[in-house]
Amino acid sequence: MTKKHHSEQRVSVLVVEDEESFIDALTIGLTREGFDVAIARDGQQALALFANNEFDVVLLDLMLPKMSGLDVCRSMRATSSVPIIIVSAKGEEVDMVLMLEIGADDYVTKPYRLRELVARIRAVLRRRERNDQVEADEEISLGNLRMDIDARRCFVNGEEIKLRKKEFALLRLLLENPGRVLTREVLIDRVWGSDYVGDTKTLDVHIKRLRTLIEDEPKNPTHITTVRGVGYRFEVTKS
């Protein structure tokens, strides 16, 4: 699949929604904002459209006919890294940890304002473009941190820090997903492997050491922050 350059082409959005009032409002609103919109009214139709077209982002309702939104998300994520924003009804029980584990990038709650939704869409697209750039350049620069992926070197304020293999992999994963919460399960799976059966506190030990290396105040971190009960997030602080 060829990657689109969003500055050159219109962004295509697959809206997976079965409520006509939302379908009409989203089609009009998103089109007005410059997006190309495709509609799927149930989970099976969504997967069929997804398999035969290239979309830049998916807006996915949780409550759908024929398949749940979570099952649709799992199926899409098995074959693609396209950004997926989950939509949930107000008051609906939403398991944020589960959504993150199956690969959703963000979620919004109905009723939502179009302006907020558009901002969320553009945010996940910016994250994707940053990740694509990382793949192309094999270097990550965020704030005062720089990682040379090929050379396996990391610098803070221009000074090189020495990282062990797992520490390098963990920090890289966090830097490649700035502002996004990564669950403990996802971090362990990506860094230690899905067959890891050791103590999960190993992750906390590695996070603690990374903080001593990159934070001005390791006990009051501003880069690697804890999302209680969920996992960790890399914050890009403004200079």
N, C-alpha and C positions, 0 to 999 in steps of 0.2 A: 504494500500500500504506500502510495506517495503521501508525503506530509504536505499539508497546506500551509501557506504563509498567510496568516490572518490579516496582515496589513494589505495583502493584494487581493484576496478573495473574500467573498461573503462567508460568514460563519454559518454552518448548517447545524440546526438543532432538531433532534428527534424528541418530540413531546409524546410521552406515553401516559394517556389520560382518558378516562371514560366519562367524565362529567362534561356535558356539552357546554355549559356556561363557562367553564374554565378553558375548554378547547377554543371557543370563539374569542374570548378575551386574550388568550395567549397568542393565537394566530395573528390577531390584529396588532396587539402590542409589540410582540417580538419582531414582526415584519416591519413595523414602523421604526424600530430601533436598528434595522439593517440586517436582521438575521433571516436566513432561509429556514422555513419551518416545515417539518413533516410530522404527520399525526398518526399515532397507533392507538386504537381504542381498547386493546386487550393485550395480554402478555404474549400470546402466540404471534399476533400480528407484529408486535414490536420486534420479536426475535427474527421474524422473516424479513422485515425491512432492514434490520441491523445487519443481517447476513449479506444482503445484496446491495448495500449502499455504504458510503463513507460519511460518517457524521463527526462533527467536531466536539459535540457535547450532547449528553442525554439527560432529559428532565423526566424523572421516573416516579410516577405515583405509586404508593405502597399498595393501596387497595384496588385490585384490578380483576376483571373477569378472566377466567380460565387459568391464570397463573398469578401468584403473588408478585409484588414488585421486588421482594427480596430474592425470589427464585430467578426472576428475569435478570436482576443485577448479577447474581452468581454466574449465570450462563454467559452474559456479556463479558464479564471480567475474565472468564476462562479463555477467551480468544482475543481480547483487546484491552488496551490500557486507556481507552477513551474516557474523559472525565464524565462521571455520573453524579448528578444531584438528585437525591431522594426527596420526594414531596410527601409529607404526612398531614393528616387531618388534625385540626386543633383538638387536643384532648386524647388523641390516639396514643396508645402505649408505644413508645419508640425506644428501642434498645440501641443506643448510640454506639456501644461497643460492638454489637453484632454488625451494624451497618459498616463500621470502619473495617472490621475483620473481613467482610466479604468484598471490600474494595470500593465502597462509595466514597466520593471525594468531599461531599458536603450534603447538607439537608436544609430544607425550608419547611415552614409549617403553614398550612392553609388556615385562614385566608392570608395571602401575602400581598405586598405592594409590588407592582411591576418594577418599580425603580430598584427595590431591594433584590428582586430576582435577577434582573439584568446585571447588577453589581456582582452577585454571586457567580453568574455565568462568566463574566469577564475575569473575575479573580481566578477561577479554576483554569481558564484558558491561559492566563499569564503564568500560572504555575507550570502548566504543560510546556509552554514555550521555553521557560527557564530550564526545565528538565531536558528538553530536546537540545538546548544549547550546551548543556553539560555533556550530553552524549557526543555532540559534534566536537567540542573543544577538549574534552577530558580534563577540564579544570573547573573548579567551583570557587567563586569569590562572593562572599556575603559579609558585608560589614568589614570587620577587621580580620576576618578569617579567609584563608586561601588554601585550597587543596589541589595538588597536582596528582591526578589519579594515576597517570602512567608511571610516574616516578615514585608514587606512594610517599609523598612528602606533604607536610602540613605546616602552615605558618600562621602565627598570631601577631598582628602588628609588625609583620615583616620578619619576626623571629621564628626560627624553626622549632617545632616541638616534636618530641619523639613519641610515636604512637605504636602500640602493639597491634598485631594483625586485626584482632576483633575490635579494638578501639577505633582503628581506622575505618573499618567496615561500618561500625555503628554510627560514627560521626558523619560519614559520607551519606548514609541513609537519611539521617536527620537533615542534613544540609540540602539534599535533593528534594526535600518536602517541606520547605519553609512555611511556617504558619499552620501546618496541618498536624493534627493529633495522630500519633502513631501508637497503637495499642501495644501493651507489653507482649502480647501473643505475636503480633506482626513483627516486632523488633527481634524477638527470639527466633522466630521462624526464618526471617531473612538473613540474620547474622550467624546464628548457630545451627540452623537447619531444622526441618520439620520433624526429624527423628531425635531431636535433643530431649533427653530425659533427666537432665541435671536440675539443680536447684535454681529456681527463677531469680533468686536473689543475686545470682551472678550478674544479671543485667544491671541491678542497682549499684553493684560494686564498680562496674565499668562506667556507668553514668557519673558516679561520684568522682572517679579519677579524671574523666573528661572535664568535669567542672573545675577541678583543681588546675587543669592545664589551660583552659580557655576563658574562664570567668574572672572578672576583677575581684568579685567576692563570691567564692564558691558556695558559701552557706546561704547566700541570697542571690541565686543565679538569675541572670536576665536573658541569657541565650537559651540554655536547655532548661525548660520549665516543666514542672510536674503537673499533669492534669489528673487530679486525685481520682482514684478508682478506675482510670482508663489507661493512661500511659504517659508519654512525653511528647513535647513539641519544641521545635527550634524557632525561637522568636528572632525576627530581624529588627534590632533596635535602631532607632533613628539617631544619627550622629548629631 
